[in-house]
């Protein structure tokens, strides 16, 4: 049995998220409207599988919602050019840290970014 590998992914969001979602706007005071709004996440699934889970409001067998409301409502498509340089990670903890590092790096570049 192979161990799970975790992958980082980036989803472009509609810019409407910035005008319609106060929490998103408050988290991104650096955003000047020029670049895109993004969601950064991590998964043990394929990038495409995880994107589809977000867009369909996926719930697990116990009924817990595993999708982001922001991506479900505003998600447009995956942005592989922003994450393809990151190799799969072997632990969930490493992936969570990398998710945060990438999100903060993209914010420094003046993207508007949401991550958990």
N, C-alpha and C positions, 0 to 999 in steps of 0.2 A: 504494500500500500504506500503510495507516494504522499508526501506531506503537501499540504495546500501551499500554493504560492499566491502572494497578494500583489495586485497590480494597481498602480495609480492611474487615474483617468481625469480628463477635463471635458466638461460639457459647456458649449456656448449657450447662453441664455438670451432671451429676447430682452432688449433694453427697457421694455415696459416694467421689468422687475424693479428697476431703479426708481421709477416714478410711482409705482403702485405698492411697493413693499417697504414700509418704514424701517423695519429691522435691517433689511439689506442695505438701504440707503445710509443708515446710521453706522453700519460696519465698514462703510467705504467712503469716508470723507475725502480721500485723495482722488476720487474719480472725477474726471473733467468731461466725460461724455465722448471722448475721442475714440478710445479703445473699446473692447467688448466687455460684457458682463459674463462671468464664468462661474461654474461650480466645479470644485475639486473634490474627488472622492477616492476611495480605495475599495477593492473587491477581490474575492477569490474566484469570481466568475470571469468570463471574457468581458472585454469592454462593451461589446455590443449587447450581450445578455443583460448586463447591469443597466445600461441605458434603457433598454426595453422595460426592465422592472420599474425603473423610475417613472417612465411615461405611462405605464398602465396602473400605477398605484399598488404595486405588488404587496401582498400580505403572505406571511409564512403559514404553515399548517396550524399554528396556534392562534392565528388571526392578528398577529402583530404586523403593523405596517412597516415595511422595510424600504420604502421609497421616500425621497425628499419631496415635500409639497412644492418647493420652489422649482425643482426640475420637472415635476409632473405638470405644473402649470406653464412654466416659461422655457423649459429645455428645448433647444433647437436641434443640435447635433453634436457628435463627438469632435474634439479638436486634437487629433493625434500628434500634430506637430508640436504641441505644448507638453506632451508626456512620453513620446516614443523614446526619448533619450534615457528614461528611467528604467532600469532593469527590474524584473520581478523581485519581491522581497520575501524572505522566508518566515517572518513572524508578523502577526497582526500589530504588535507594538511598533516594529520598525516601519510598517506601512502607515500607521497613524502619524508617526513623526514625520515621515516623508510627505504625507498629504499636507500637513501643516506647513512644512518648509516650502513646498511648491506654492501653496496658496499665498504665503507671505511674500515670496519672491515675485509672484505675479502682481500682487498689490503694489509692491515697490516700483514696478514698471508701469503703474497707473491703470491697470485693469481693475474692474470692480469684481470682487471674488467672494463667494460663499463657500464655507466648508464646515464640517461638524467637529 
